Amino acid sequence: MPGQVTSLAASRPQVQPDPRKIVVSIDGLNKSYGAFPVLRGINLSVREGERIVLCGPSGSGKSTLIRCINRLEIAEHGTIRVNDTDLAQTTAQTARVRSEIGMVFQHFNLFPHMSVLDNCTLAPMSVRGLARKEAEERARFYLNKVGIESQAGKYPSQLSGGQQQRVAIARALCMKPRIMLFDEPTSALDPEMVAEVLDVLVKLADTGMTMLCVTHEMGFARQVAERVLFLDGGQIIEDSPPEAFFNAPQTERAKGFLAQILH
């Protein structure tokens, strides 16, 4: 009966739209290296405060995708809008918007001839125009946040891999970015150092920062991610909450990947 249909429809839970502002909008993104396509028709929206983990087999385009968001790679086709500025194009706003995107790499990329403190103050002083005193106060604040303020006077070569990666995270935070990108931040670490870096990332996620993280650490994805993107062959083939992705992946490719990585 019509009344019964209406009653059943009314009893279904309503999916509420996410009210958070879209801060990254990617439409039709294509990227190739020579004749080899790396990204094909990527469409993605990221909302303010979202925590997104990108996973997939090697060569699937994960790192290239986040490098395009930071304009470290230039897309051939499509748009990458970050706070309404298209980073696929070169404009007067490009440098300013890029300065609001923090990036942490696999291999730390610290300046070996500079102390930990100087590594953290360089960009705020040269790009943001901070005075040394203010830059050092900010650097010590974030070094303390990642649990390594006591190492401020040391050089990168005097630190463990886990400590260096925490410095790299603090250095990125010193620019007070609106978005943080992580490109396999634990892949270059010895197993015993992985946990200390993941602990820092978990605490950072709790602050509400927008985060996109390429990682094979599936425990981290389960704990922190709001969405898991599974890439294969340069395409996003699954985009779902972690519970759905890990418990009921929709594609055979994702099922095979999880069977291998969670074995």
C-alpha positions as CSV (number, residue, x, y, z in Angstrom):
1,M,0.0,0.0,0.0
2,P,1.1,3.6,-0.6
3,G,1.0,4.3,3.2
4,Q,3.3,1.3,3.9
5,V,5.8,2.4,1.3
6,T,6.0,5.9,2.7
7,S,6.4,4.4,6.2
8,L,9.3,2.2,5.1
9,A,11.0,5.0,3.3
10,A,10.7,7.3,6.3
11,S,12.2,4.6,8.5
12,R,15.4,4.4,6.5
13,P,18.4,6.3,8.0
14,Q,19.1,9.5,6.1
15,V,22.6,10.1,4.9
16,Q,23.5,13.6,5.9
17,P,25.7,15.7,3.5
18,D,29.2,16.5,4.8
19,P,29.1,20.2,5.8
20,R,32.9,20.6,5.7
21,K,34.4,22.8,3.0
22,I,36.0,21.1,0.0
23,V,39.7,22.2,0.1
24,V,41.1,19.9,-2.7
25,S,39.1,19.2,-5.9
26,I,40.6,17.2,-8.6
27,D,38.8,16.7,-12.0
28,G,39.9,14.6,-14.9
29,L,43.6,14.5,-13.9
30,N,46.0,12.7,-16.2
31,K,49.7,12.3,-15.8
32,S,52.2,10.4,-18.0
33,Y,55.9,9.8,-17.9
34,G,56.8,9.7,-21.6
35,A,54.4,7.2,-23.2
36,F,53.5,5.5,-19.9
37,P,50.3,6.8,-18.3
38,V,50.7,7.1,-14.5
39,L,47.4,8.7,-13.6
40,R,44.2,8.3,-15.7
41,G,41.1,10.3,-15.2
42,I,41.5,11.0,-11.5
43,N,38.5,12.6,-9.8
44,L,38.7,13.4,-6.1
45,S,37.3,15.8,-3.5
46,V,38.9,16.3,-0.1
47,R,37.1,18.1,2.7
48,E,38.6,20.2,5.4
49,G,39.8,18.0,8.2
50,E,39.5,14.7,6.3
51,R,42.0,12.0,6.9
52,I,42.6,10.0,3.7
53,V,44.9,7.0,3.3
54,L,46.0,6.1,-0.3
55,C,47.1,2.5,-0.8
56,G,47.7,0.1,-3.6
57,P,50.5,-1.9,-5.3
58,S,53.8,-0.3,-6.3
59,G,53.4,1.8,-9.5
60,S,49.7,2.4,-9.0
61,G,50.1,6.2,-9.0
62,K,49.7,6.9,-5.3
63,S,52.8,9.0,-4.8
64,T,52.4,10.8,-8.1
65,L,48.9,11.8,-7.2
66,I,49.9,13.5,-3.9
67,R,53.0,15.0,-5.7
68,C,50.6,16.6,-8.2
69,I,48.6,18.1,-5.4
70,N,51.7,19.9,-4.2
71,R,52.8,20.7,-7.8
72,L,56.0,18.6,-7.5
73,E,54.6,16.9,-10.6
74,I,52.8,18.8,-13.3
75,A,49.6,17.2,-14.7
76,E,49.1,17.2,-18.5
77,H,45.3,17.3,-18.3
78,G,42.7,18.1,-15.7
79,T,42.4,20.5,-12.8
80,I,43.7,20.4,-9.2
81,R,41.9,23.1,-7.2
82,V,43.3,23.8,-3.8
83,N,41.3,26.5,-2.0
84,D,39.9,27.6,-5.3
85,T,43.3,27.9,-7.0
86,D,44.1,25.5,-9.9
87,L,47.6,24.2,-9.3
88,A,47.6,22.5,-12.7
89,Q,48.1,26.0,-14.0
90,T,50.9,28.5,-13.3
91,T,49.4,31.7,-11.8
92,A,50.4,34.4,-9.4
93,Q,48.6,32.5,-6.6
94,T,50.4,29.2,-7.1
95,A,53.4,29.8,-4.8
96,R,51.2,31.1,-2.0
97,V,48.8,28.2,-2.2
98,R,51.7,25.7,-2.3
99,S,53.1,27.2,0.8
100,E,50.0,26.1,2.6
101,I,50.6,22.5,1.7
102,G,53.0,20.6,3.9
103,M,54.9,17.5,2.5
104,V,56.8,14.7,4.3
105,F,58.8,12.4,2.1
106,Q,60.1,8.8,2.5
107,H,63.7,9.9,2.9
108,F,63.4,12.9,5.3
109,N,65.2,15.4,2.9
110,L,66.7,17.3,5.8
111,F,69.6,19.6,5.2
112,P,72.6,17.7,6.6
113,H,74.8,20.8,7.2
114,M,72.1,22.5,9.3
115,S,71.0,21.8,12.9
116,V,67.5,20.4,13.6
117,L,66.5,23.9,14.8
118,D,67.8,25.6,11.6
119,N,66.1,23.0,9.4
120,C,62.8,24.0,11.0
121,T,63.3,27.7,10.9
122,L,64.6,28.1,7.4
123,A,61.3,28.1,5.5
124,P,59.3,30.2,8.0
125,M,62.0,32.9,7.9
126,S,62.6,32.8,4.1
127,V,59.0,32.2,2.9
128,R,56.8,33.5,5.7
129,G,59.1,36.4,6.7
130,L,59.3,35.5,10.4
131,A,61.9,37.0,12.6
132,R,64.5,34.5,13.9
133,K,63.1,34.6,17.5
134,E,59.6,33.9,16.4
135,A,60.7,31.2,14.0
136,E,62.7,29.5,16.7
137,E,59.8,29.7,19.2
138,R,57.6,28.1,16.6
139,A,60.2,25.4,15.8
140,R,60.7,24.4,19.4
141,F,56.9,24.3,19.8
142,Y,56.5,21.7,17.0
143,L,59.6,19.8,17.9
144,N,58.1,19.4,21.3
145,K,54.9,18.3,19.7
146,V,56.7,15.4,17.9
147,G,58.7,14.6,21.0
148,I,62.1,15.7,19.9
149,E,62.7,19.2,21.2
150,S,65.7,18.0,23.2
151,Q,67.5,17.2,19.9
152,A,67.2,20.8,18.5
153,G,70.9,21.5,18.5
154,K,72.0,18.3,16.8
155,Y,72.6,17.6,13.1
156,P,70.5,15.0,11.1
157,S,73.5,12.6,11.0
158,Q,73.4,12.4,14.8
159,L,69.8,11.2,14.8
160,S,68.1,7.9,14.2
161,G,65.9,7.4,11.2
162,G,62.7,7.7,13.3
163,Q,64.0,10.9,14.9
164,Q,64.9,12.4,11.5
165,Q,61.4,11.7,10.2
166,R,59.9,13.3,13.2
167,V,62.0,16.4,12.5
168,A,60.8,16.3,8.9
169,I,57.2,16.4,10.2
170,A,58.0,19.2,12.6
171,R,59.6,21.2,9.8
172,A,56.5,20.9,7.7
173,L,54.3,21.9,10.6
174,C,56.4,25.0,11.2
175,M,54.8,26.5,8.0
176,K,51.4,26.0,9.6
177,P,50.0,24.3,6.5
178,R,46.3,23.8,5.9
179,I,46.9,20.4,4.3
180,M,49.6,17.8,5.0
181,L,50.7,15.2,2.5
182,F,52.7,12.1,3.6
183,D,54.5,10.0,1.0
184,E,55.1,6.6,2.7
185,P,56.6,8.3,5.7
186,T,57.7,5.0,7.4
187,S,58.9,3.0,4.4
188,A,62.6,4.0,4.9
189,L,62.6,3.2,8.6
190,D,63.7,0.1,10.5
191,P,60.7,-1.8,11.9
192,E,61.4,-0.7,15.5
193,M,61.3,3.0,14.4
194,V,58.0,2.7,12.5
195,A,55.8,2.8,15.7
196,E,57.3,6.1,16.9
197,V,56.5,7.9,13.7
198,L,53.0,6.4,13.4
199,D,52.3,7.6,16.9
200,V,53.2,11.1,15.8
201,L,50.8,10.8,12.8
202,V,48.0,9.5,15.0
203,K,48.4,12.5,17.3
204,L,48.5,14.9,14.4
205,A,45.3,13.3,13.0
206,D,43.6,14.1,16.3
207,T,44.2,17.8,15.8
208,G,41.8,17.9,12.9
209,M,44.3,18.7,10.2
210,T,43.5,17.7,6.6
211,M,45.8,14.7,5.8
212,L,46.5,12.6,2.8
213,C,48.9,9.7,3.5
214,V,50.4,7.1,1.1
215,T,51.2,4.1,3.2
216,H,51.2,0.3,3.4
217,E,50.6,0.5,7.2
218,M,47.1,-0.9,7.2
219,G,46.8,-0.8,11.0
220,F,47.4,3.0,10.8
221,A,44.7,3.2,8.0
222,R,42.2,1.3,10.1
223,Q,42.9,3.6,13.2
224,V,43.1,7.0,11.6
225,A,41.6,7.1,8.1
226,E,38.1,8.4,7.4
227,R,38.5,7.2,3.8
228,V,40.7,4.7,2.1
229,L,41.5,5.2,-1.6
230,F,42.7,2.1,-3.4
231,L,44.6,2.8,-6.6
232,D,45.6,0.4,-9.4
233,G,46.8,1.2,-12.8
234,G,46.7,4.9,-12.3
235,Q,43.0,4.9,-11.3
236,I,41.1,5.1,-8.0
237,I,39.1,1.9,-8.1
238,E,37.8,2.0,-4.5
239,D,37.0,4.9,-2.2
240,S,35.3,3.9,1.0
241,P,35.5,4.1,4.8
242,P,38.1,1.8,6.3
243,E,35.5,-0.6,7.8
244,A,34.0,-1.2,4.4
245,F,37.4,-1.4,2.6
246,F,38.9,-3.9,4.9
247,N,35.9,-6.0,5.7
248,A,34.1,-6.0,2.3
249,P,36.3,-4.7,-0.6
250,Q,34.3,-4.3,-3.8
251,T,36.9,-5.4,-6.4
252,E,38.9,-8.6,-6.9
253,R,42.0,-6.4,-7.2
254,A,41.6,-4.9,-3.8
255,K,40.7,-8.4,-2.3
256,G,44.0,-9.8,-3.7
257,F,46.0,-6.8,-2.5
258,L,44.6,-7.1,1.1
259,A,45.2,-10.9,1.1
260,Q,48.8,-10.3,0.4
261,I,49.5,-7.3,2.6
262,L,47.5,-8.6,5.6
263,H,48.9,-12.1,5.3
